[in-house]
Amino acid sequence: MIILMLGISGCQSDEVEVSPGDKTSQTSESATEKQPPNENNKVNETSESEKSPEVETDPDVISSQWSESAHGNTYVMDSAGKNNSCAQCHAPVDWAPSMDDIPESCFTCKFELSEPPATIAETDWQSIPCKVCHQVDKKGNVKEEISWLEVAALDEYAEVENSSELCMKCHAPVNLFEHVAIEVAGAHAEYLCTDCHNSHNLTTSCGESTCHEGMQDPEKVIVGHDEDHANVSCEACHDAAGLEVGPDEGTGIWITYAPWVVDSEGGSETGLMPFVSHNTVLEVNCERCHFDGNPWELSVDIEIP
């Protein structure tokens, strides 16, 4: 599953934000680029089975991976001290819908819901457990097939075609503060989320994946993959979405920043947030950072052998 920004206006996580824009390095969650060029300067062909991360089957390992992942701790609270609305994506099992949130078909039963509590206590918060993405029987056995828990109160599931459709149930575009949707394009346009992300710990690494393991070969000299760029994430160079690029204040790692926009009756509010680009290409434009008068005092004369 992917980790993207989920939830409702102004949600802030006490610990781990479920966010596509978590601050990243080259070995962090989902820095993505296409395969490095081979001797003929062409992209290496990679089969579907080769690019997909190995699937773990040991329940104990899966549980451990999940508990340490962004899906294992999604507790949030908005600026007003409320989080029930956030729970729709951050903790679907705990979310209590209002009359405005239930499907129109439910009105045929002529019932009314009580106004849901505005706040869910952290002790009651279940984050995103197995049953959100897998059907679980009464004995607690988890089915391997994925499906979407559409109506938690009724344990009603909806079929999904693949992992990407499942992930987009929460990671789709949304008009909320500091929320950015994941849009996969460029070199990975046809990839599923789980082609790059481990299903349960959600991590991925370009350099350690079977797709890009050639980057670690000391016998191969790849332009830009040198000591001077050791603190530059893959997407900072290979982003094709036109995102902002710059060093992260905390780690110093160069990452991409995505703009968020919230439209309301009073106008629009905008901002930037750390975000891992999912629109990547092989070609790199050095002038994106090495331009005349750049604020980082980077050299402008770039020699490419």
BAVOPA-819669 format. One record per residue (C-alpha): residue in one letter; x, y, z. Coordinates in steps of 0.001 Angstrom, whole numbers, padded with zeros to 6 digits, always signed. Example, Ala and Ser with C-alpha at 12.3 -4.5 7.8 and 13.67 -1.06 7.14 Angstrom:
A+012300-004500+007800
S+013670-001060+007140
//
This chain:
M+000000+000000+000000
I+001152+003411-000528
I+001622+006034+001812
L+000105+009358+000761
M-001398+012294+002610
L-004713+011216+004046
G-007413+012750+006146
I-009030+016092+006725
S-008146+019759+006857
G-005084+020627+008891
C-004513+017130+010298
Q-001180+016916+012084
S+000354+013642+013211
D+001812+013278+016675
E+004229+010636+015413
V+004055+009284+011875
E+002064+011109+009210
V+000481+008915+006581
S+001832+010984+003787
P+003156+010602+000307
G+005378+013509+001083
D+007386+012135+003989
K+010928+013473+003915
T+013107+011087+001976
S+016606+010107+001084
Q+017835+007772-001623
T+016941+004791+000559
S+013616+006121+001813
E+010041+005514+000876
S+009634+005605-002865
A+012301+007702-004494
T+011596+006637-008061
E+013464+006804-011323
K+013764+004686-014416
Q+016527+002128-014860
P+020022+003552-015348
P+021359+003476-018899
N+023256+000407-020051
E+026280+000394-022322
N+024112+001414-025275
N+022567+004264-023259
K+019203+002518-023338
V+016853+001670-020526
N+017167-001862-019216
E+014137-004061-019766
T+012590-005322-016537
S+009885-007925-016312
E+006814-007603-014079
S+008066-010321-011731
E+011540-008787-011457
K+010367-005314-010460
S+007878-006367-007785
P+009190-006511-004189
E+009312-009947-002610
V+006044-010707-000817
E+006397-011729+002827
T+004152-014596+003992
D+005117-015030+007655
P+002250-013497+009719
D+004584-012445+012526
V+006911-010647+010126
I+003981-008992+008377
S+002587-007810+011706
S+005969-006395+012696
Q+006374-004654+009337
W+002919-003142+009592
S+003370-001897+013161
E+006529-000016+012167
S+005018+001429+009006
A+003160+004674+008405
H-000088+002686+008312
G+000608+001330+011792
N+000375+004713+013499
T-001828+007251+011771
Y-003142+009183+014757
V-003856+012798+013865
M-005619+015818+015267
D-006625+018942+013391
S-005993+022490+014555
A-009399+022552+016283
G-008670+019418+018314
K-010938+017210+016190
N-010159+014081+014201
N-013310+012111+013374
S-013352+013491+009852
C-009658+012651+009502
A-010434+009067+010466
Q-012281+008498+007198
C-008846+007812+005704
H-006490+007720+008680
A-008546+005166+010657
P-011496+003930+008542
V-012644+001389+011138
D-013074+004147+013733
W-014703+006738+011489
A-018279+007651+012426
P-020096+009136+009405
S-022668+011872+009678
M-025910+012022+007721
D-024056+014074+005118
D-021479+011311+004646
I-023679+008234+004184
P-024696+007039+000679
E-028004+008297-000700
S-029269+004706-000861
C-029209+004556+002935
F-031902+007247+003156
T-034486+004744+001862
C-034476+003171+005317
K-035711+006472+006761
F-033363+006525+009721
E-031209+009278+011116
L-027770+009118+012605
S-026805+010875+015769
E-024153+013524+015298
P-020831+011644+015558
P-018305+012625+018219
A-015812+015147+016905
T-012836+013481+018535
I-011641+009884+018755
A-009296+009171+021656
E-005834+007926+020769
T-006448+004819+022892
D-009395+003921+020648
W-007656+004761+017370
Q-006989+001631+015264
S-004999+003245+012434
I-005209+001083+009295
P-005448-002576+010378
C-005431-005656+008123
K-009216-005640+007700
V-009168-002350+005796
C-007381-003993+002866
H-008103-007698+003435
Q-011198-009570+004497
V-010741-011182+007914
D-012884-014095+009068
K-014348-014550+012552
K-011300-016548+013638
G-009006-013699+012706
N-007626-015356+009585
V-006641-012815+006962
K-007385-013562+003325
E-004467-012995+001003
E-006580-011264-001654
I-006996-007522-001323
S-010343-005752-001134
W-011595-002434+000210
L-013548-002150+003470
E-016174+000179+002054
V-018593+000162+004999
A-016738-000643+008208
A-019831-000800+010422
L-021291-003579+008262
D-018010-005275+007293
E-019012-004610+003706
Y-016225-004893+001144
A-015815-003706-002422
E-013697-005514-004987
V-010612-003752-006344
E-008786-004633-009519
N-005281-004127-008165
S-003199-002538-005426
S-003213+000892-007057
E-007014+001029-007081
L-006984+000051-003417
C-004428+002684-002436
M-006247+005419-004303
K-009298+004915-002102
C-007451+007189+000317
H-004664+008710-001717
A-006839+010357-004363
P-006936+014148-004896
V-008630+015961-002038
N-009303+019629-001319
L-007656+019785+002104
F-004872+021719+003763
E-001388+020217+003341
H-002674+017225+001404
V-001178+016214-001920
A-002409+013333-004070
I-000072+010797-005620
E-000117+010773-009393
V+002065+008115-010984
A+003397+009108-014415
G+006554+009187-016490
A+008785+006131-016419
H+006548+004368-013887
A+003185+005268-015415
E+002168+001622-015827
Y+003480+000473-012443
L+001290-000683-009590
C+001962+000736-006131
T+003242-002644-004954
D+005684-002864-007862
C+007821-000419-005880
H+006410-000440-002347
N+006497-003331+000066
S+002853-004120+000816
H+003187-003919+004590
N+006157-001786+005601
L+005528+000477+002582
T+009202+001250+002031
T+011098+001125-001230
S+014507+002116-002487
C+015630+002783-006034
G+019186+001681-005327
E+018290-001507-003520
S+015478-002602-005834
T+015903-005246-008511
C+015076-002532-011054
H+017952-000189-010233
E+020505-002355-008466
G+022987-001512-011240
M+023393+001932-009688
Q+025462+000347-006937
D+027929-001248-009364
P+031293+000549-008951
E+032276-000577-012445
K+029486+001506-013967
V+030002+005242-014105
I+026650+007034-014199
V+026754+010792-014667
G+025517+012568-011544
H+025790+009498-009326
D+028916+010735-007608
E+030140+012020-004266
D+028933+015534-005007
H+025365+014222-005267
A+025480+011725-002402
N+022931+013792-000474
V+020525+014131-003420
S+017480+011855-003556
C+016640+010137-006825
E+013485+012160-007427
A+015262+015484-006894
C+017041+014936-010214
H+014609+012696-012051
D+011304+014436-011249
A+009262+015246-014347
A+006343+016939-012616
G+008059+020299-012247
L+008112+020162-008460
E+010233+022491-006352
V+013669+021117-005457
G+015839+021937-002452
P+017523+020587+000680
D+015434+019378+003571
E+016050+021592+006596
G+016333+018655+008973
T+018422+016131+007037
G+020119+018198+004358
I+018982+015677+001763
W+017811+017286-001466
I+014184+016380-002090
T+011144+017543-004036
Y+008394+019786-002697
A+004828+019760-003989
P+002368+022654-003912
W-000973+022159-002190
V-004015+024261-002916
V-007243+024513-000938
D-010162+026243-002589
S-012942+027726-000483
E-015601+030415-000710
G-013148+032868+000778
G-010535+032162-001906
S-007577+029810-002238
E-004770+029005+000158
T-001497+027545-001059
G+001684+026123+000371
L+004593+023734-000229
M+005316+020453+001491
P+007968+017725+001217
F+006709+015201-001318
V+008200+012243-003164
S+007655+012679-006893
H+005953+009735-008565
N+006389+011270-012023
T+009961+010470-012957
V+012008+010133-016127
L+015529+009051-017006
E+016598+012385-018482
V+017888+015005-016032
N+018018+018791-016385
C+021044+019968-014393
E+020033+023618-014808
R+017129+022963-012511
C+019533+023494-009610
H+022699+024762-011289
F+021244+027988-012670
D+022790+031428-012559
G+022155+033097-009199
N+020849+029939-007523
P+020351+030414-003749
W+022584+027448-002851
E+025671+028864-004585
L+025998+025759-006737
S+028358+025878-009695
V+026827+026929-012978
D+029395+025415-015343
I+028430+021761-015624
E+030704+019409-017526
I+029030+016245-018740
P+031436+013661-020193
//
